[in-house]
Amino acid sequence: MVSVILPDLGTEILIPVCAIIGIGFSLLQWLLVSKVKLVPGPAASNNSGAAGKNGYGDYLIEEEEGLNEHNVVLKCAEIQNAISEGATSFLFTEYQYVGIFMVAFAILIFVFLGSVEGFSTKSQPCTYDPLKMCKPALATAGFSTVSFVLGAVTSVVSGFLGMKIATYANARTTLEARKGVGKAFIIAFRSGAVMGFLLAANGLLVLYITINVFKLYYGDDWEGLFESITGYGLGGSSMALFGRVGGGIYTKAADVGADLVGKVERNIPEDDPRNPAVIADNVGDNVGDIAGMGSDLFGSYAESSCAALVVASISSFGINHEFTPMLYPLIVSSVGIIICLITTLFATDFFEIKAVKEIEPALKNQLIISTILMTIGVAIVSWVALPSSFTIFNFGTQKVVKNWQLFLCVAVGLWAGLIIGFVTEYYTSNAYSPVQDVADSCRTGAATNVIFGLALGYKSVIIPIFAIAVSIFVSFSFAAMYGIAVAALGMLSTIATGLAIDAYGPISDNAGGIAEMAGMSHRIRERTDALDAAGNTTAAIGKGFAIGSAALVSLALFGAFVSRASISTVDVLTPKVFIGLIVGAMLPYWFSAMTMKSVGSAALKMVEEVRRQFNTIPGLMEGTAKPDYATCVKISTDASIKEMIPPGALVMLTPLIVGIFFGVETLSGVLAGSLVSGVQVNAKASGQQNVLSQHKVEIILAGASEHARSLGPKGSDPHKAAVIGDTIGDPLKDTSGPSLNILIKLMAVESLVFAPFFATHGGLLFKIF
């Protein structure tokens, strides 16, 4: 047993202290955001003619143009309240259904895992070391159930808090936009940081406390301890699935309905208050892009940590009970919080945004700075928290690994994520040729626009897949499946910064909608549109990170499942495995078909309702009558709750059905097939829609560049073609694509949790025949 520089006591202090610092920093950011008041007052009317921070005078544009500032603030507060109420109502409705599932599935975990040894309370020989005695299977069943519930609750809380923060900040961003784009940027980014740091710190703290509490019972049985911890990842991902699918259906049904009728048929601006679907559209940004995304990334973090811990528990770290090296994944995440904190200060305190063109570089610099600093941080952690040499479990053998090799595994995941992100940015930023080419195709109508968008979406898959392949090869060569797990963790180590950037986009989008609905100056809308355009591109970068980390996490979980199910090799030439491979490769298409159809059905109802209101409410187009927003909100809510169940059932039931009736070998084929197919389909879907969405921005920003001016303004034929392309691609990017990340991760972690049951009682059909 080789000692490490960082003592166990240091680890016990470092992890919770970093988590508490993250929570404290998020509360500080929230406090700074709350200083922008949503009530009219003397402070809000500060008219200093001098140029202030961020390149703008602090005068209010409403004062300059003679508008009533008092009424504007009240209107913003009213709209914010409507969006917040709609989002809260939807999430509470969703959580009622999800709560029923959570209870039912928790019972299933306990019954299935408890039955492995016939609900015996006697100790049993350890799986990987039969000479030692481990805790009974019934204990693993109970603790796995508890960790599942903890993961599910943490995931739900993460999503809900993210939504509340976003709806708290959207109107405040609008009001700050009156003073300059820089001030609005800081409010939106600080609000995103609140969500990012809360989620990262809470996920880390709950996992650390759970490990220590479980350790009181398990003692030296670290194999059983970390096997039961896998339920934490399963709980997080299962809640994320329903959050992503339900939220995605909600937001895209509202978005498609609002865009097709409002912009194409009625030729009114985006987020015009006359559009009946406008509140539902803005609510959707929060329940889909914020709450769903928060749960999704929490699930990825929990699963990558669990996969690494399971493999480590049967390696020299676990066998020799080396506490600090064992918790290496959590130490990396702890340092990540501190690195992200420093990185955030570059955007909010160290540098000022003085012009619109500086917004996107400021967001991209966040990713670059955090990646560079994190590389240094991981090098230090690998030096102080790992022995110079140790062994890692590698499918029945112990592979000797050096600490510098494990550092390279994390680093390759970290930098592969950045490469994937910037390739995604190339295909989605209106500064580069792909988006400009698709925008040019709109001159001849929607058909050529969609053809170009689909082609570029397929092309955008190439480099990210090579980056993932290289990171898999390097990390597996150095440290087997543990290397792949920590490479995934490397991609997610800067999750606080990634989430801050991701959440910034929907907040800015909402801010623009509120400005439009409150009747504020067109100059305000131009500023919020600029914030939103930068947010769309950087959100696409975030989706690239999510795709890469999902692939690595799923592969690591797959490796842990194969080991846990005592499968020596996965031979694709074996009929049992090959049939699973083909079926698994089909599942992402089946799942995508279900989610796309759900969005289409819900959007159809929304379009019909919006048309009905425009046709039957006198004075609606003239602005003298108010639309019925509540009916549109109800349509999206009802449709998403109803439609999220079948795709969710497909993902959750497939591993159970295959494992029970066909056995672990066929299930291994299903997992491999769904992983390979799901990554490709997801990358393609995200790439296609991001191109189709951003070329619309290129046209909307007519006047922002010579190229944009040549395409025509809002309301032109190219703009209408762009809107159609955008609505076609939207369900790909915000419903099917992100949900596929969860599909491949969730099936893998569910299989890992139930592996002992499948290995003992599975394959009923093959046993009969």
HELIX and SHEET records of a PDB file:
HELIX    1   1 ASP A    8  SER A   34  1                                  27    
HELIX    2   2 PRO A   42  SER A   45  5                                   4    
HELIX    3   3 LYS A   53  GLY A   55  5                                   3    
HELIX    4   4 ILE A   61  GLU A   64  1                                   4    
HELIX    5   5 GLU A   69  GLY A  114  1                                  46    
HELIX    6   6 SER A  115  GLU A  117  5                                   3    
HELIX    7   7 ALA A  137  GLU A  176  1                                  40    
HELIX    8   8 VAL A  181  TYR A  218  1                                  38    
HELIX    9   9 TRP A  222  GLY A  257  1                                  36    
HELIX   10  10 ALA A  258  GLU A  265  3                                   8    
HELIX   11  11 VAL A  278  GLY A  284  1                                   7    
HELIX   12  12 ASP A  285  GLY A  292  3                                   8    
HELIX   13  13 MET A  293  SER A  313  1                                  21    
HELIX   14  14 SER A  316  ILE A  319  1                                   4    
HELIX   15  15 PHE A  323  MET A  326  1                                   4    
HELIX   16  16 TYR A  328  LEU A  345  1                                  18    
HELIX   17  17 PHE A  346  PHE A  350  3                                   5    
HELIX   18  18 VAL A  356  GLU A  358  5                                   3    
HELIX   19  19 ILE A  359  ALA A  385  1                                  27    
HELIX   20  20 ASN A  403  THR A  428  1                                  26    
HELIX   21  21 SER A  433  SER A  441  1                                   9    
HELIX   22  22 CYS A  442  THR A  444  5                                   3    
HELIX   23  23 ALA A  446  LYS A  459  1                                  14    
HELIX   24  24 ILE A  462  LEU A  492  1                                  31    
HELIX   25  25 ILE A  495  MET A  517  1                                  23    
HELIX   26  26 HIS A  522  ARG A  564  1                                  43    
HELIX   27  27 PRO A  575  THR A  616  1                                  42    
HELIX   28  28 TYR A  629  GLU A  643  1                                  15    
HELIX   29  29 ILE A  645  PHE A  662  1                                  18    
HELIX   30  30 VAL A  664  ILE A  700  1                                  37    
HELIX   31  31 GLU A  706  ARG A  709  1                                   4    
HELIX   32  32 ASP A  717  PRO A  731  1                                  15    
HELIX   33  33 LEU A  732  SER A  736  3                                   5    
HELIX   34  34 GLY A  737  VAL A  753  1                                  17    
HELIX   35  35 ALA A  755  HIS A  761  1                                   7    
HELIX   36  36 LEU A  764  ILE A  768  1                                   5    
SHEET    1   A 2 GLN A 124  PRO A 125  0                                        
SHEET    2   A 2 MET A 133  CYS A 134 -1                                        
SHEET    1   B 2 SER A 389  ASN A 394  0                                        
SHEET    2   B 2 THR A 397  LYS A 402 -1                                        
END                                                                             
